[in-house]
Amino acid sequence: MTDEPVADRGSDPGAERLILLLVGAVGAGKGTQASILSRELGLVHLASGNLFRAALAKGTPLGEAARGYMEAGELVPDELTIAMFMEELARPHAAAGAILDGFPRTVGQATALDETLAAKGERIRRVLYIEVPTEILIRRVAGRWVCPRCSTPYHEDTDPPKVAGQCDRDGVALRQRDDDRPEVVRARLDKQVPPMLAVIDHYEVAGIVDRLDGTKPIEGVTEAIRGRIGARAAS
Ligand code: AMP
C-alpha cells in the first residue's frame, strides 16, 4: 500500500487504468458519489444496477434472466453478472479507467474482477466504502420517487416536489421504483449486506479500503473522498 495520490497516478500517459470501487448498501449514496467523481476525474461510471435495468427495459435475454432476482431484491447469479460487467469494462469507454458502482457485490465477483485485471497488469486502486446505519438507509430509500417521463429524482424528506406526488417539470405522477418499496428494501439489505461486508473484508486484506461516513451531506462525503484519492480530484 502507498500514500501516493491515486488520481495523479491515473493521469500519466501509458499508466495503468484508474479503477476505483464505490461500495455501500442501497441508499448509501454511492450512485450519487460515483456520478460526481466520474465527472471530476473523467472516468466512466459503470453501475451494475443500471446495466441490469437497461437490459430489462430492452427485454434482452440477460434482462429476462435477471428480472425475477431483481424483483425479489436478490442478487443476480455471479455467472450472469460477471459476464455482463466484464464486457462493459472491456469497452473503449473504460479505456481511461472507471468508477465501479454496485459491482463486485460478492467475493466470487471480486475474485473474478481481480483475476481479469491482474491478467492485464491492472488492479483496483482504492475501495471507497460509504457506511450508513440500516434504519437511515431504509428511510432514505423508501422516500425516493422518480418521474417516469423525465427521470427527475425526488425525495420526500430532502428534495420533495412542489406539489406532492407530481413532477415539478412536467406534472406527471411520480412513481416509486418497485424495488424501493420498504419491504423490498429490507429484503435487499438482508440479502445484500452480508456479501457486501465479505467484499470489504476481501479488499481489507490488500489494504486498499477507505471507510467514509455516509451520514454526512452529499458534499461532505464527496469532500472526504477527494481527500482520500488525491488533490487532483479536488480541482
Ligand atoms: P442497484 O440499483 O445497484 O441496487 O441494483 C438493482 C438490482 O440489480 C439488485 O437488487 C440486484 O438484483 C441486481 N444487481 C445489481 N448489481 C448486482 C451485482 N453486482 N450482483 C448481483 N446482482 C446485482
Boltz pocket constraint, residues with backbone or C-beta under 6 A from the ligand:
constraints:
  - pocket:
      binder: B
      contacts: [[A, 26], [A, 48], [A, 49], [A, 50], [A, 52], [A, 66], [A, 69], [A, 70], [A, 71], [A, 73], [A, 74], [A, 75], [A, 76], [A, 77], [A, 81], [A, 101], [A, 102], [A, 103], [A, 104], [A, 105], [A, 106], [A, 109], [A, 179], [A, 188]]
      max_distance: 6.0
